[in-house]
Amino acid sequence: MTSKFLRVRCPKCKSEQIIFGKASMVVKCLVCNRKLATPTGGKVKVHAKILEVLS
């Protein structure tokens, strides 16, 4: 079982951020505070554009 990190771009302010693919808390943009991902018990549901999957 491997976990991935995701590079995402906020749809509101276009800021890029790296998030954990199995986060257990809501992930918000560090610039504008918009919700980027929500936990689902496994993988996160991403509300932003995924630019790259990092391992």
mmCIF entry with sequence, helices, sheets and N, C-alpha, C, O atoms, coordinates in Angstrom:
data_MODEL
# 
_entry.id   MODEL 
# 
_entity.id                         1 
_entity.type                       polymer 
_entity.pdbx_number_of_molecules   1 
# 
_entity_poly.entity_id                      1 
_entity_poly.type                           'polypeptide(L)' 
_entity_poly.nstd_linkage                   no 
_entity_poly.nstd_monomer                   no 
_entity_poly.pdbx_seq_one_letter_code       MTSKFLRVRCPKCKSEQIIFGKASMVVKCLVCNRKLATPTGGKVKVHAKILEVLS 
_entity_poly.pdbx_seq_one_letter_code_can   MTSKFLRVRCPKCKSEQIIFGKASMVVKCLVCNRKLATPTGGKVKVHAKILEVLS 
_entity_poly.pdbx_strand_id                 A 
# 
loop_
_entity_poly_seq.entity_id 
_entity_poly_seq.num 
_entity_poly_seq.mon_id 
_entity_poly_seq.hetero 
1 1  MET n 
1 2  THR n 
1 3  SER n 
1 4  LYS n 
1 5  PHE n 
1 6  LEU n 
1 7  ARG n 
1 8  VAL n 
1 9  ARG n 
1 10 CYS n 
1 11 PRO n 
1 12 LYS n 
1 13 CYS n 
1 14 LYS n 
1 15 SER n 
1 16 GLU n 
1 17 GLN n 
1 18 ILE n 
1 19 ILE n 
1 20 PHE n 
1 21 GLY n 
1 22 LYS n 
1 23 ALA n 
1 24 SER n 
1 25 MET n 
1 26 VAL n 
1 27 VAL n 
1 28 LYS n 
1 29 CYS n 
1 30 LEU n 
1 31 VAL n 
1 32 CYS n 
1 33 ASN n 
1 34 ARG n 
1 35 LYS n 
1 36 LEU n 
1 37 ALA n 
1 38 THR n 
1 39 PRO n 
1 40 THR n 
1 41 GLY n 
1 42 GLY n 
1 43 LYS n 
1 44 VAL n 
1 45 LYS n 
1 46 VAL n 
1 47 HIS n 
1 48 ALA n 
1 49 LYS n 
1 50 ILE n 
1 51 LEU n 
1 52 GLU n 
1 53 VAL n 
1 54 LEU n 
1 55 SER n 
# 
_struct_asym.id          A 
_struct_asym.entity_id   1 
# 
loop_
_struct_sheet.id 
_struct_sheet.type 
_struct_sheet.number_strands 
_struct_sheet.details 
AA1 ? 3 ? 
AA2 ? 3 ? 
# 
loop_
_struct_sheet_order.sheet_id 
_struct_sheet_order.range_id_1 
_struct_sheet_order.range_id_2 
_struct_sheet_order.offset 
_struct_sheet_order.sense 
AA1 1 2 ? anti-parallel 
AA1 2 3 ? anti-parallel 
AA2 1 2 ? anti-parallel 
AA2 2 3 ? anti-parallel 
# 
loop_
_struct_sheet_range.sheet_id 
_struct_sheet_range.id 
_struct_sheet_range.beg_label_comp_id 
_struct_sheet_range.beg_label_asym_id 
_struct_sheet_range.beg_label_seq_id 
_struct_sheet_range.pdbx_beg_PDB_ins_code 
_struct_sheet_range.end_label_comp_id 
_struct_sheet_range.end_label_asym_id 
_struct_sheet_range.end_label_seq_id 
_struct_sheet_range.pdbx_end_PDB_ins_code 
_struct_sheet_range.beg_auth_comp_id 
_struct_sheet_range.beg_auth_asym_id 
_struct_sheet_range.beg_auth_seq_id 
_struct_sheet_range.end_auth_comp_id 
_struct_sheet_range.end_auth_asym_id 
_struct_sheet_range.end_auth_seq_id 
AA1 1 GLU A 16 ? PHE A 20 ? GLU A 16 PHE A 20 
AA1 2 PHE A 5  ? ARG A 9  ? PHE A 5  ARG A 9  
AA1 3 LYS A 49 ? LEU A 54 ? LYS A 49 LEU A 54 
AA2 1 VAL A 27 ? LYS A 28 ? VAL A 27 LYS A 28 
AA2 2 LYS A 35 ? THR A 38 ? LYS A 35 THR A 38 
AA2 3 LYS A 45 ? VAL A 46 ? LYS A 45 VAL A 46 
# 
loop_
_atom_site.group_PDB 
_atom_site.id 
_atom_site.type_symbol 
_atom_site.label_atom_id 
_atom_site.label_alt_id 
_atom_site.label_comp_id 
_atom_site.label_asym_id 
_atom_site.label_entity_id 
_atom_site.label_seq_id 
_atom_site.pdbx_PDB_ins_code 
_atom_site.Cartn_x 
_atom_site.Cartn_y 
_atom_site.Cartn_z 
_atom_site.occupancy 
_atom_site.B_iso_or_equiv 
_atom_site.pdbx_formal_charge 
_atom_site.auth_seq_id 
_atom_site.auth_comp_id 
_atom_site.auth_asym_id 
_atom_site.auth_atom_id 
_atom_site.pdbx_PDB_model_num 
ATOM 1   N N  . MET A 1 1  ? 0.851   -1.171 0.000   1.00 0.00 ? 1  MET A N  1 
ATOM 2   C CA . MET A 1 1  ? 0.000   0.000  0.000   1.00 0.00 ? 1  MET A CA 1 
ATOM 3   C C  . MET A 1 1  ? 0.895   1.232  0.000   1.00 0.00 ? 1  MET A C  1 
ATOM 4   O O  . MET A 1 1  ? 1.581   1.511  0.983   1.00 0.00 ? 1  MET A O  1 
ATOM 5   N N  . THR A 1 2  ? 0.884   1.964  -1.105  1.00 0.00 ? 2  THR A N  1 
ATOM 6   C CA . THR A 1 2  ? 1.709   3.159  -1.202  1.00 0.00 ? 2  THR A CA 1 
ATOM 7   C C  . THR A 1 2  ? 0.830   4.399  -1.201  1.00 0.00 ? 2  THR A C  1 
ATOM 8   O O  . THR A 1 2  ? -0.291  4.386  -1.710  1.00 0.00 ? 2  THR A O  1 
ATOM 9   N N  . SER A 1 3  ? 1.349   5.455  -0.630  1.00 0.00 ? 3  SER A N  1 
ATOM 10  C CA . SER A 1 3  ? 0.640   6.720  -0.584  1.00 0.00 ? 3  SER A CA 1 
ATOM 11  C C  . SER A 1 3  ? 1.294   7.688  -1.546  1.00 0.00 ? 3  SER A C  1 
ATOM 12  O O  . SER A 1 3  ? 2.502   7.630  -1.777  1.00 0.00 ? 3  SER A O  1 
ATOM 13  N N  . LYS A 1 4  ? 0.504   8.566  -2.100  1.00 0.00 ? 4  LYS A N  1 
ATOM 14  C CA . LYS A 1 4  ? 0.990   9.525  -3.080  1.00 0.00 ? 4  LYS A CA 1 
ATOM 15  C C  . LYS A 1 4  ? 0.768   10.943 -2.580  1.00 0.00 ? 4  LYS A C  1 
ATOM 16  O O  . LYS A 1 4  ? -0.124  11.212 -1.775  1.00 0.00 ? 4  LYS A O  1 
ATOM 17  N N  . PHE A 1 5  ? 1.594   11.826 -3.076  1.00 0.00 ? 5  PHE A N  1 
ATOM 18  C CA . PHE A 1 5  ? 1.393   13.248 -2.879  1.00 0.00 ? 5  PHE A CA 1 
ATOM 19  C C  . PHE A 1 5  ? 0.916   13.820 -4.206  1.00 0.00 ? 5  PHE A C  1 
ATOM 20  O O  . PHE A 1 5  ? 1.294   13.326 -5.269  1.00 0.00 ? 5  PHE A O  1 
ATOM 21  N N  . LEU A 1 6  ? 0.094   14.849 -4.151  1.00 0.00 ? 6  LEU A N  1 
ATOM 22  C CA . LEU A 1 6  ? -0.465  15.456 -5.352  1.00 0.00 ? 6  LEU A CA 1 
ATOM 23  C C  . LEU A 1 6  ? -0.102  16.935 -5.394  1.00 0.00 ? 6  LEU A C  1 
ATOM 24  O O  . LEU A 1 6  ? -0.219  17.638 -4.390  1.00 0.00 ? 6  LEU A O  1 
ATOM 25  N N  . ARG A 1 7  ? 0.339   17.404 -6.557  1.00 0.00 ? 7  ARG A N  1 
ATOM 26  C CA . ARG A 1 7  ? 0.533   18.838 -6.749  1.00 0.00 ? 7  ARG A CA 1 
ATOM 27  C C  . ARG A 1 7  ? -0.752  19.356 -7.385  1.00 0.00 ? 7  ARG A C  1 
ATOM 28  O O  . ARG A 1 7  ? -1.113  18.934 -8.484  1.00 0.00 ? 7  ARG A O  1 
ATOM 29  N N  . VAL A 1 8  ? -1.439  20.261 -6.707  1.00 0.00 ? 8  VAL A N  1 
ATOM 30  C CA . VAL A 1 8  ? -2.719  20.772 -7.187  1.00 0.00 ? 8  VAL A CA 1 
ATOM 31  C C  . VAL A 1 8  ? -2.660  22.291 -7.343  1.00 0.00 ? 8  VAL A C  1 
ATOM 32  O O  . VAL A 1 8  ? -1.832  22.964 -6.728  1.00 0.00 ? 8  VAL A O  1 
ATOM 33  N N  . ARG A 1 9  ? -3.558  22.814 -8.179  1.00 0.00 ? 9  ARG A N  1 
ATOM 34  C CA . ARG A 1 9  ? -3.659  24.259 -8.381  1.00 0.00 ? 9  ARG A CA 1 
ATOM 35  C C  . ARG A 1 9  ? -5.035  24.707 -7.925  1.00 0.00 ? 9  ARG A C  1 
ATOM 36  O O  . ARG A 1 9  ? -6.049  24.151 -8.346  1.00 0.00 ? 9  ARG A O  1 
ATOM 37  N N  . CYS A 1 10 ? -5.068  25.708 -7.068  1.00 0.00 ? 10 CYS A N  1 
ATOM 38  C CA . CYS A 1 10 ? -6.321  26.255 -6.556  1.00 0.00 ? 10 CYS A CA 1 
ATOM 39  C C  . CYS A 1 10 ? -7.093  26.905 -7.707  1.00 0.00 ? 10 CYS A C  1 
ATOM 40  O O  . CYS A 1 10 ? -6.525  27.699 -8.457  1.00 0.00 ? 10 CYS A O  1 
ATOM 41  N N  . PRO A 1 11 ? -8.387  26.576 -7.856  1.00 0.00 ? 11 PRO A N  1 
ATOM 42  C CA . PRO A 1 11 ? -9.164  27.167 -8.943  1.00 0.00 ? 11 PRO A CA 1 
ATOM 43  C C  . PRO A 1 11 ? -9.468  28.653 -8.744  1.00 0.00 ? 11 PRO A C  1 
ATOM 44  O O  . PRO A 1 11 ? -9.805  29.353 -9.699  1.00 0.00 ? 11 PRO A O  1 
ATOM 45  N N  . LYS A 1 12 ? -9.349  29.127 -7.516  1.00 0.00 ? 12 LYS A N  1 
ATOM 46  C CA . LYS A 1 12 ? -9.682  30.525 -7.226  1.00 0.00 ? 12 LYS A CA 1 
ATOM 47  C C  . LYS A 1 12 ? -8.489  31.452 -7.426  1.00 0.00 ? 12 LYS A C  1 
ATOM 48  O O  . LYS A 1 12 ? -8.582  32.428 -8.171  1.00 0.00 ? 12 LYS A O  1 
ATOM 49  N N  . CYS A 1 13 ? -7.358  31.155 -6.761  1.00 0.00 ? 13 CYS A N  1 
ATOM 50  C CA . CYS A 1 13 ? -6.209  32.073 -6.793  1.00 0.00 ? 13 CYS A CA 1 
ATOM 51  C C  . CYS A 1 13 ? -5.047  31.557 -7.638  1.00 0.00 ? 13 CYS A C  1 
ATOM 52  O O  . CYS A 1 13 ? -4.042  32.253 -7.786  1.00 0.00 ? 13 CYS A O  1 
ATOM 53  N N  . LYS A 1 14 ? -5.167  30.345 -8.196  1.00 0.00 ? 14 LYS A N  1 
ATOM 54  C CA . LYS A 1 14 ? -4.152  29.724 -9.065  1.00 0.00 ? 14 LYS A CA 1 
ATOM 55  C C  . LYS A 1 14 ? -2.844  29.391 -8.344  1.00 0.00 ? 14 LYS A C  1 
ATOM 56  O O  . LYS A 1 14 ? -1.829  29.148 -8.998  1.00 0.00 ? 14 LYS A O  1 
ATOM 57  N N  . SER A 1 15 ? -2.851  29.375 -7.039  1.00 0.00 ? 15 SER A N  1 
ATOM 58  C CA . SER A 1 15 ? -1.683  29.007 -6.255  1.00 0.00 ? 15 SER A CA 1 
ATOM 59  C C  . SER A 1 15 ? -1.493  27.491 -6.314  1.00 0.00 ? 15 SER A C  1 
ATOM 60  O O  . SER A 1 15 ? -2.471  26.744 -6.311  1.00 0.00 ? 15 SER A O  1 
ATOM 61  N N  . GLU A 1 16 ? -0.242  27.033 -6.369  1.00 0.00 ? 16 GLU A N  1 
ATOM 62  C CA . GLU A 1 16 ? 0.047   25.601 -6.394  1.00 0.00 ? 16 GLU A CA 1 
ATOM 63  C C  . GLU A 1 16 ? 0.444   25.127 -5.005  1.00 0.00 ? 16 GLU A C  1 
ATOM 64  O O  . GLU A 1 16 ? 1.097   25.847 -4.250  1.00 0.00 ? 16 GLU A O  1 
ATOM 65  N N  . GLN A 1 17 ? 0.037   23.901 -4.681  1.00 0.00 ? 17 GLN A N  1 
ATOM 66  C CA . GLN A 1 17 ? 0.282   23.356 -3.356  1.00 0.00 ? 17 GLN A CA 1 
ATOM 67  C C  . GLN A 1 17 ? 0.420   21.846 -3.470  1.00 0.00 ? 17 GLN A C  1 
ATOM 68  O O  . GLN A 1 17 ? -0.196  21.233 -4.342  1.00 0.00 ? 17 GLN A O  1 
ATOM 69  N N  . ILE A 1 18 ? 1.213   21.244 -2.607  1.00 0.00 ? 18 ILE A N  1 
ATOM 70  C CA . ILE A 1 18 ? 1.356   19.790 -2.569  1.00 0.00 ? 18 ILE A CA 1 
ATOM 71  C C  . ILE A 1 18 ? 0.537   19.269 -1.392  1.00 0.00 ? 18 ILE A C  1 
ATOM 72  O O  . ILE A 1 18 ? 0.686   19.731 -0.261  1.00 0.00 ? 18 ILE A O  1 
ATOM 73  N N  . ILE A 1 19 ? -0.337  18.293 -1.682  1.00 0.00 ? 19 ILE A N  1 
ATOM 74  C CA . ILE A 1 19 ? -1.193  17.722 -0.644  1.00 0.00 ? 19 ILE A CA 1 
ATOM 75  C C  . ILE A 1 19 ? -0.988  16.210 -0.603  1.00 0.00 ? 19 ILE A C  1 
ATOM 76  O O  . ILE A 1 19 ? -0.505  15.616 -1.566  1.00 0.00 ? 19 ILE A O  1 
ATOM 77  N N  . PHE A 1 20 ? -1.357  15.595 0.513   1.00 0.00 ? 20 PHE A N  1 
ATOM 78  C CA . PHE A 1 20 ? -1.246  14.158 0.697   1.00 0.00 ? 20 PHE A CA 1 
ATOM 79  C C  . PHE A 1 20 ? -2.490  13.487 0.121   1.00 0.00 ? 20 PHE A C  1 
ATOM 80  O O  . PHE A 1 20 ? -3.608  13.934 0.376   1.00 0.00 ? 20 PHE A O  1 
ATOM 81  N N  . GLY A 1 21 ? -2.308  12.435 -0.641  1.00 0.00 ? 21 GLY A N  1 
ATOM 82  C CA . GLY A 1 21 ? -3.409  11.758 -1.311  1.00 0.00 ? 21 GLY A CA 1 
ATOM 83  C C  . GLY A 1 21 ? -4.378  11.031 -0.401  1.00 0.00 ? 21 GLY A C  1 
ATOM 84  O O  . GLY A 1 21 ? -5.478  10.683 -0.829  1.00 0.00 ? 21 GLY A O  1 
ATOM 85  N N  . LYS A 1 22 ? -3.996  10.794 0.845   1.00 0.00 ? 22 LYS A N  1 
ATOM 86  C CA . LYS A 1 22 ? -4.873  10.127 1.806   1.00 0.00 ? 22 LYS A CA 1 
ATOM 87  C C  . LYS A 1 22 ? -4.995  10.962 3.082   1.00 0.00 ? 22 LYS A C  1 
ATOM 88  O O  . LYS A 1 22 ? -4.922  10.430 4.189   1.00 0.00 ? 22 LYS A O  1 
ATOM 89  N N  . ALA A 1 23 ? -5.179  12.249 2.920   1.00 0.00 ? 23 ALA A N  1 
ATOM 90  C CA . ALA A 1 23 ? -5.285  13.160 4.069   1.00 0.00 ? 23 ALA A CA 1 
ATOM 91  C C  . ALA A 1 23 ? -6.516  12.821 4.902   1.00 0.00 ? 23 ALA A C  1 
ATOM 92  O O  . ALA A 1 23 ? -7.536  12.388 4.365   1.00 0.00 ? 23 ALA A O  1 
ATOM 93  N N  . SER A 1 24 ? -6.422  13.016 6.202   1.00 0.00 ? 24 SER A N  1 
ATOM 94  C CA . SER A 1 24 ? -7.529  12.709 7.099   1.00 0.00 ? 24 SER A CA 1 
ATOM 95  C C  . SER A 1 24 ? -8.266  13.964 7.564   1.00 0.00 ? 24 SER A C  1 
ATOM 96  O O  . SER A 1 24 ? -9.195  13.884 8.367   1.00 0.00 ? 24 SER A O  1 
ATOM 97  N N  . MET A 1 25 ? -7.847  15.116 7.056   1.00 0.00 ? 25 MET A N  1 
ATOM 98  C CA . MET A 1 25 ? -8.491  16.394 7.395   1.00 0.00 ? 25 MET A CA 1 
ATOM 99  C C  . MET A 1 25 ? -8.759  17.153 6.101   1.00 0.00 ? 25 MET A C  1 
ATOM 100 O O  . MET A 1 25 ? -8.153  16.862 5.070   1.00 0.00 ? 25 MET A O  1 
ATOM 101 N N  . VAL A 1 26 ? -9.663  18.124 6.154   1.00 0.00 ? 26 VAL A N  1 
ATOM 102 C CA . VAL A 1 26 ? -9.923  18.982 5.005   1.00 0.00 ? 26 VAL A CA 1 
ATOM 103 C C  . VAL A 1 26 ? -8.652  19.771 4.702   1.00 0.00 ? 26 VAL A C  1 
ATOM 104 O O  . VAL A 1 26 ? -8.028  20.319 5.610   1.00 0.00 ? 26 VAL A O  1 
ATOM 105 N N  . VAL A 1 27 ? -8.272  19.826 3.434   1.00 0.00 ? 27 VAL A N  1 
ATOM 106 C CA . VAL A 1 27 ? -7.086  20.563 3.013   1.00 0.00 ? 27 VAL A CA 1 
ATOM 107 C C  . VAL A 1 27 ? -7.550  21.855 2.371   1.00 0.00 ? 27 VAL A C  1 
ATOM 108 O O  . VAL A 1 27 ? -8.359  21.839 1.443   1.00 0.00 ? 27 VAL A O  1 
ATOM 109 N N  . LYS A 1 28 ? -7.029  22.994 2.870   1.00 0.00 ? 28 LYS A N  1 
ATOM 110 C CA . LYS A 1 28 ? -7.415  24.299 2.339   1.00 0.00 ? 28 LYS A CA 1 
ATOM 111 C C  . LYS A 1 28 ? -6.210  24.980 1.707   1.00 0.00 ? 28 LYS A C  1 
ATOM 112 O O  . LYS A 1 28 ? -5.062  24.699 2.054   1.00 0.00 ? 28 LYS A O  1 
ATOM 113 N N  . CYS A 1 29 ? -6.494  25.877 0.777   1.00 0.00 ? 29 CYS A N  1 
ATOM 114 C CA . CYS A 1 29 ? -5.449  26.653 0.118   1.00 0.00 ? 29 CYS A CA 1 
ATOM 115 C C  . CYS A 1 29 ? -4.778  27.555 1.152   1.00 0.00 ? 29 CYS A C  1 
ATOM 116 O O  . CYS A 1 29 ? -5.444  28.185 1.973   1.00 0.00 ? 29 CYS A O  1 
ATOM 117 N N  . LEU A 1 30 ? -3.466  27.603 1.096   1.00 0.00 ? 30 LEU A N  1 
ATOM 118 C CA . LEU A 1 30 ? -2.716  28.416 2.053   1.00 0.00 ? 30 LEU A CA 1 
ATOM 119 C C  . LEU A 1 30 ? -2.822  29.906 1.756   1.00 0.00 ? 30 LEU A C  1 
ATOM 120 O O  . LEU A 1 30 ? -2.534  30.729 2.625   1.00 0.00 ? 30 LEU A O  1 
ATOM 121 N N  . VAL A 1 31 ? -3.228  30.263 0.547   1.00 0.00 ? 31 VAL A N  1 
ATOM 122 C CA . VAL A 1 31 ? -3.317  31.670 0.149   1.00 0.00 ? 31 VAL A CA 1 
ATOM 123 C C  . VAL A 1 31 ? -4.719  32.224 0.372   1.00 0.00 ? 31 VAL A C  1 
ATOM 124 O O  . VAL A 1 31 ? -4.885  33.231 1.061   1.00 0.00 ? 31 VAL A O  1 
ATOM 125 N N  . CYS A 1 32 ? -5.733  31.574 -0.209  1.00 0.00 ? 32 CYS A N  1 
ATOM 126 C CA . CYS A 1 32 ? -7.092  32.133 -0.159  1.00 0.00 ? 32 CYS A CA 1 
ATOM 127 C C  . CYS A 1 32 ? -8.057  31.354 0.741   1.00 0.00 ? 32 CYS A C  1 
ATOM 128 O O  . CYS A 1 32 ? -9.207  31.762 0.904   1.00 0.00 ? 32 CYS A O  1 
ATOM 129 N N  . ASN A 1 33 ? -7.610  30.248 1.321   1.00 0.00 ? 33 ASN A N  1 
ATOM 130 C CA . ASN A 1 33 ? -8.385  29.449 2.275   1.00 0.00 ? 33 ASN A CA 1 
ATOM 131 C C  . ASN A 1 33 ? -9.538  28.673 1.637   1.00 0.00 ? 33 ASN A C  1 
ATOM 132 O O  . ASN A 1 33 ? -10.451 28.246 2.343   1.00 0.00 ? 33 ASN A O  1 
ATOM 133 N N  . ARG A 1 34 ? -9.513  28.483 0.331   1.00 0.00 ? 34 ARG A N  1 
ATOM 134 C CA . ARG A 1 34 ? -10.542 27.690 -0.341  1.00 0.00 ? 34 ARG A CA 1 
ATOM 135 C C  . ARG A 1 34 ? -10.285 26.202 -0.102  1.00 0.00 ? 34 ARG A C  1 
ATOM 136 O O  . ARG A 1 34 ? -9.130  25.787 -0.011  1.00 0.00 ? 34 ARG A O  1 
ATOM 137 N N  . LYS A 1 35 ? -11.341 25.397 0.001   1.00 0.00 ? 35 LYS A N  1 
ATOM 138 C CA . LYS A 1 35 ? -11.212 23.963 0.230   1.00 0.00 ? 35 LYS A CA 1 
ATOM 139 C C  . LYS A 1 35 ? -10.676 23.286 -1.034  1.00 0.00 ? 35 LYS A C  1 
ATOM 140 O O  . LYS A 1 35 ? -11.278 23.394 -2.102  1.00 0.00 ? 35 LYS A O  1 
ATOM 141 N N  . LEU A 1 36 ? -9.539  22.588 -0.910  1.00 0.00 ? 36 LEU A N  1 
ATOM 142 C CA . LEU A 1 36 ? -8.925  21.901 -2.036  1.00 0.00 ? 36 LEU A CA 1 
ATOM 143 C C  . LEU A 1 36 ? -9.224  20.412 -2.043  1.00 0.00 ? 36 LEU A C  1 
ATOM 144 O O  . LEU A 1 36 ? -9.308  19.806 -3.111  1.00 0.00 ? 36 LEU A O  1 
ATOM 145 N N  . ALA A 1 37 ? -9.387  19.808 -0.861  1.00 0.00 ? 37 ALA A N  1 
ATOM 146 C CA . ALA A 1 37 ? -9.638  18.372 -0.785  1.00 0.00 ? 37 ALA A CA 1 
ATOM 147 C C  . ALA A 1 37 ? -10.365 18.032 0.510   1.00 0.00 ? 37 ALA A C  1 
ATOM 148 O O  . ALA A 1 37 ? -10.168 18.674 1.542   1.00 0.00 ? 37 ALA A O  1 
ATOM 149 N N  . THR A 1 38 ? -11.213 17.001 0.427   1.00 0.00 ? 38 THR A N  1 
ATOM 150 C CA . THR A 1 38 ? -11.920 16.525 1.612   1.00 0.00 ? 38 THR A CA 1 
ATOM 151 C C  . THR A 1 38 ? -11.649 15.030 1.786   1.00 0.00 ? 38 THR A C  1 
ATOM 152 O O  . THR A 1 38 ? -11.557 14.302 0.798   1.00 0.00 ? 38 THR A O  1 
ATOM 153 N N  . PRO A 1 39 ? -11.522 14.570 3.023   1.00 0.00 ? 39 PRO A N  1 
ATOM 154 C CA . PRO A 1 39 ? -11.248 13.153 3.272   1.00 0.00 ? 39 PRO A CA 1 
ATOM 155 C C  . PRO A 1 39 ? -12.499 12.308 3.003   1.00 0.00 ? 39 PRO A C  1 
ATOM 156 O O  . PRO A 1 39 ? -13.628 12.771 3.166   1.00 0.00 ? 39 PRO A O  1 
ATOM 157 N N  . THR A 1 40 ? -12.267 11.052 2.586   1.00 0.00 ? 40 THR A N  1 
ATOM 158 C CA . THR A 1 40 ? -13.389 10.141 2.332   1.00 0.00 ? 40 THR A CA 1 
ATOM 159 C C  . THR A 1 40 ? -13.228 8.821  3.077   1.00 0.00 ? 40 THR A C  1 
ATOM 160 O O  . THR A 1 40 ? -14.027 7.902  2.897   1.00 0.00 ? 40 THR A O  1 
ATOM 161 N N  . GLY A 1 41 ? -12.204 8.726  3.908   1.00 0.00 ? 41 GLY A N  1 
ATOM 162 C CA . GLY A 1 41 ? -11.927 7.475  4.602   1.00 0.00 ? 41 GLY A CA 1 
ATOM 163 C C  . GLY A 1 41 ? -10.812 6.701  3.934   1.00 0.00 ? 41 GLY A C  1 
ATOM 164 O O  . GLY A 1 41 ? -10.298 5.740  4.505   1.00 0.00 ? 41 GLY A O  1 
ATOM 165 N N  . GLY A 1 42 ? -10.438 7.095  2.754   1.00 0.00 ? 42 GLY A N  1 
ATOM 166 C CA . GLY A 1 42 ? -9.337  6.495  1.993   1.00 0.00 ? 42 GLY A CA 1 
ATOM 167 C C  . GLY A 1 42 ? -8.633  7.616  1.252   1.00 0.00 ? 42 GLY A C  1 
ATOM 168 O O  . GLY A 1 42 ? -7.973  8.460  1.857   1.00 0.00 ? 42 GLY A O  1 
ATOM 169 N N  . LYS A 1 43 ? -8.780  7.613  -0.051  1.00 0.00 ? 43 LYS A N  1 
ATOM 170 C CA . LYS A 1 43 ? -8.224  8.694  -0.851  1.00 0.00 ? 43 LYS A CA 1 
ATOM 171 C C  . LYS A 1 43 ? -9.068  9.953  -0.677  1.00 0.00 ? 43 LYS A C  1 
ATOM 172 O O  . LYS A 1 43 ? -10.260 9.874  -0.378  1.00 0.00 ? 43 LYS A O  1 
ATOM 173 N N  . VAL A 1 44 ? -8.441  11.115 -0.866  1.00 0.00 ? 44 VAL A N  1 
ATOM 174 C CA . VAL A 1 44 ? -9.176  12.374 -0.734  1.00 0.00 ? 44 VAL A CA 1 
ATOM 175 C C  . VAL A 1 44 ? -9.976  12.656 -1.999  1.00 0.00 ? 44 VAL A C  1 
ATOM 176 O O  . VAL A 1 44 ? -9.628  12.203 -3.090  1.00 0.00 ? 44 VAL A O  1 
ATOM 177 N N  . LYS A 1 45 ? -11.051 13.411 -1.828  1.00 0.00 ? 45 LYS A N  1 
ATOM 178 C CA . LYS A 1 45 ? -11.793 13.926 -2.979  1.00 0.00 ? 45 LYS A CA 1 
ATOM 179 C C  . LYS A 1 45 ? -11.215 15.302 -3.270  1.00 0.00 ? 45 LYS A C  1 
ATOM 180 O O  . LYS A 1 45 ? -11.307 16.208 -2.443  1.00 0.00 ? 45 LYS A O  1 
ATOM 181 N N  . VAL A 1 46 ? -10.625 15.454 -4.435  1.00 0.00 ? 46 VAL A N  1 
ATOM 182 C CA . VAL A 1 46 ? -9.919  16.681 -4.787  1.00 0.00 ? 46 VAL A CA 1 
ATOM 183 C C  . VAL A 1 46 ? -10.868 17.649 -5.477  1.00 0.00 ? 46 VAL A C  1 
ATOM 184 O O  . VAL A 1 46 ? -11.585 17.272 -6.403  1.00 0.00 ? 46 VAL A O  1 
ATOM 185 N N  . HIS A 1 47 ? -10.870 18.915 -5.017  1.00 0.00 ? 47 HIS A N  1 
ATOM 186 C CA . HIS A 1 47 ? -11.717 19.967 -5.580  1.00 0.00 ? 47 HIS A CA 1 
ATOM 187 C C  . HIS A 1 47 ? -10.875 20.972 -6.360  1.00 0.00 ? 47 HIS A C  1 
ATOM 188 O O  . HIS A 1 47 ? -11.313 22.102 -6.578  1.00 0.00 ? 47 HIS A O  1 
ATOM 189 N N  . ALA A 1 48 ? -9.690  20.584 -6.778  1.00 0.00 ? 48 ALA A N  1 
ATOM 190 C CA . ALA A 1 48 ? -8.779  21.458 -7.505  1.00 0.00 ? 48 ALA A CA 1 
ATOM 191 C C  . ALA A 1 48 ? -8.205  20.676 -8.678  1.00 0.00 ? 48 ALA A C  1 
ATOM 192 O O  . ALA A 1 48 ? -8.408  19.466 -8.781  1.00 0.00 ? 48 ALA A O  1 
ATOM 193 N N  . LYS A 1 49 ? -7.497  21.358 -9.551  1.00 0.00 ? 49 LYS A N  1 
ATOM 194 C CA . LYS A 1 49 ? -6.882  20.698 -10.698 1.00 0.00 ? 49 LYS A CA 1 
ATOM 195 C C  . LYS A 1 49 ? -5.603  19.989 -10.259 1.00 0.00 ? 49 LYS A C  1 
ATOM 196 O O  . LYS A 1 49 ? -4.721  20.609 -9.664  1.00 0.00 ? 49 LYS A O  1 
ATOM 197 N N  . ILE A 1 50 ? -5.501  18.693 -10.550 1.00 0.00 ? 50 ILE A N  1 
ATOM 198 C CA . ILE A 1 50 ? -4.303  17.918 -10.231 1.00 0.00 ? 50 ILE A CA 1 
ATOM 199 C C  . ILE A 1 50 ? -3.282  18.150 -11.346 1.00 0.00 ? 50 ILE A C  1 
ATOM 200 O O  . ILE A 1 50 ? -3.550  17.854 -12.511 1.00 0.00 ? 50 ILE A O  1 
ATOM 201 N N  . LEU A 1 51 ? -2.126  18.675 -10.989 1.00 0.00 ? 51 LEU A N  1 
ATOM 202 C CA . LEU A 1 51 ? -1.083  18.959 -11.957 1.00 0.00 ? 51 LEU A CA 1 
ATOM 203 C C  . LEU A 1 51 ? -0.112  17.802 -12.097 1.00 0.00 ? 51 LEU A C  1 
ATOM 204 O O  . LEU A 1 51 ? 0.375   17.523 -13.193 1.00 0.00 ? 51 LEU A O  1 
ATOM 205 N N  . GLU A 1 52 ? 0.174   17.118 -10.975 1.00 0.00 ? 52 GLU A N  1 
ATOM 206 C CA . GLU A 1 52 ? 1.188   16.066 -10.986 1.00 0.00 ? 52 GLU A CA 1 
ATOM 207 C C  . GLU A 1 52 ? 0.968   15.137 -9.813  1.00 0.00 ? 52 GLU A C  1 
ATOM 208 O O  . GLU A 1 52 ? 0.559   15.568 -8.735  1.00 0.00 ? 52 GLU A O  1 
ATOM 209 N N  . VAL A 1 53 ? 1.241   13.858 -10.025 1.00 0.00 ? 53 VAL A N  1 
ATOM 210 C CA . VAL A 1 53 ? 1.195   12.861 -8.956  1.00 0.00 ? 53 VAL A CA 1 
ATOM 211 C C  . VAL A 1 53 ? 2.645   12.531 -8.601  1.00 0.00 ? 53 VAL A C  1 
ATOM 212 O O  . VAL A 1 53 ? 3.415   12.083 -9.451  1.00 0.00 ? 53 VAL A O  1 
ATOM 213 N N  . LEU A 1 54 ? 3.007   12.754 -7.345  1.00 0.00 ? 54 LEU A N  1 
ATOM 214 C CA . LEU A 1 54 ? 4.353   12.516 -6.850  1.00 0.00 ? 54 LEU A CA 1 
ATOM 215 C C  . LEU A 1 54 ? 4.364   11.247 -6.005  1.00 0.00 ? 54 LEU A C  1 
ATOM 216 O O  . LEU A 1 54 ? 3.379   10.949 -5.330  1.00 0.00 ? 54 LEU A O  1 
ATOM 217 N N  . SER A 1 55 ? 5.450   10.505 -6.033  1.00 0.00 ? 55 SER A N  1 
ATOM 218 C CA . SER A 1 55 ? 5.497   9.278  -5.223  1.00 0.00 ? 55 SER A CA 1 
ATOM 219 C C  . SER A 1 55 ? 6.501   9.395  -4.102  1.00 0.00 ? 55 SER A C  1 
ATOM 220 O O  . SER A 1 55 ? 6.670   8.456  -3.324  1.00 0.00 ? 55 SER A O  1 
# 
